[in-house]
């Protein structure tokens, strides 16, 4: 039978990473969490229950799942020196069958 197969296009996503806040003298973490928020750009809604990977340089810092507001939170207290040396961190969403992958960079900010 000659026919067509239709494949639903994936929804584009947006990932926003918050800056890592630090006090440089003496060096310490100012806000001890890295956060990234995932949003479906087609619906405009946050995306809960998805895994976000946090890394700096080549070092994976860990993963966290997005909550009902689409936000994943990772404790940075022990990894902050690596984040500082690498000038920030990257948050990555690998994508799913219906959601396209996205990534974001979080800078280091010293108030």
Buried (B, 14 or more C-beta within 10 A) or exposed (E): EEEEEEEEEBBEBBBBBBBBBBEEEEEEBBBBBBBBBBBBEBEEEBBBEBBBBBBBBEEEBBEBEBEEEBBBBBBBEEBBEBBBEBEBBBBBBEBBEEBBEBBBEBEBEEE
